[in-house]
């Protein structure tokens, strides 16, 4: 008899999704699916809108990583107006904004969403395993998390005008520079932020090393990884070329112009999810799936250009003897290394005089296609727009970070389910372990479906005939 | 010297002035949308209604008389204004979060001043078009509030009559006087007074959205009730 288990909603992630598992008569997991049930349709309703509106409009996809959409769209509009290289001031302001974005998003994910699982254990009481429990039991750590996030949001506010959904990046550049007062305001706390960021990496390492083999194998899958890197192979979040590495550290492609993404990536559609399944064209649907995000970026790069983060990267790489680290929970580790890199980079940028004066925008010759690719907190983000001669959008294609990880999240769920699901009864710790696997990817399902709404989690258990045997539903409220 | 009274405040006025003109000279703000000091008032938006002896009058068209007692702000008057503003929002497609006029939009600012947080009426989501045919300017009809400022500016200042209002009631809409209704085929020019008069986000220069940073936009710098009309 086959059974289906459904976890709905997935909690402590952004967006709305559920997990469905199928077991055969021997209780072996035969299928694991992360179903994304939102639909938003941004690609459709921006058609007919003027292109210069897009960076501000499309960022409304998300309240967590709007800056990434804002900047990816702005980069696409740079291409539309024929600007290949921004002024130094504009590029540095955008980079500063982006570092602030990744800092606040990573801090939110680790401290608010994931640390309760790691600090309290997966089977801790639900009512305690959350940010409130964290504040109660680890007040100093919780404070640092909140203030790190706040700092990132202040960077965003001062570069874009608002903490959420600002307007800083415009086609061909930016609309403001930092005043010296604003720069000094950010400089005031930067040393403290670096100290806390370094401490956060230490906290995670302590947790990880307490049970290294368990953390190593939990939800572990082996995959290819994709990210942007600089021309010399450094970790790159704002620009660069696409690199894909195999688990044995071979390069499938490197330094590919992201504007040619359609030659490299295709998307597969399944009827049970609004989230598509991207794959490498050269390897096909079955073999071509890959992972993106912090794990992919820290694995793929040859080095990080800030000292403390580079030191941490080297230690991280020892986890798999120099080969790409495949442990899914290592996403958290890589995320915190990036968080550290962001605060170090912010410190460097704040001392750059280009931030407080310089040319805001440049102009070029209009063209009909604009593609902007950026490393968002959750991975590679692609915005592609086509416009008509009047400047109105005729076509849009968005491949967001979480979408790239679709197959990987499904594989991780399957791994956890086959390892920990026992008998027919669904226990809360099982439910949570499935969520922990998904949560490690820090999915943003609202972005992934360009969808609208809340994001709960559901697990259902069905038999071979499809008869519902058990169902658990968890609300985000 | 002649005086009248707005909300208990004594205001000096010149003979022939409307309540709105005298109030503006005295620095007293009366919410309004279709009134502009450069053009003849026609009282179409009704947002400037005030109470005089219990009756409602539009401040932009009502002449002041000696010792007139005008109520500009009380709950009843503000309630009427809110209803009018609410209808303007639901009858168009005013997506403030992605509108480049946000922060410099008179409709948005008047609504904020009057305390409109969210319309209670059902949005109509009318099917409105965008005319991007002109090389320099774009018309986004989704945001039109039928104030006719562009109509008056084009006719009275530019001497062109590029714009007109056609239709009645809910079908009323802004139209362009050209053979195919497209701006590119009209006599519109980017230097026209009509090009810069729109209080909302209908008539906008192309290729340059969101150039003014948040914090430096028109109503970021000074709230609508504290600034002179331009």
Interface residues (C-beta under 8 A of the other chain):
Chain A: X48 X49 X50 X52 X53 X55 X56 X57 X60 X81 X160 X161 X162 X165 X166 X167 X168 X170 X171 X175 X176 X390 X391 X392
Chain B: X97 X98 X100 X130 X132 X133 X138 X206 X207 X208 X209 X210 X211 X212 X213 X214 X215 X216
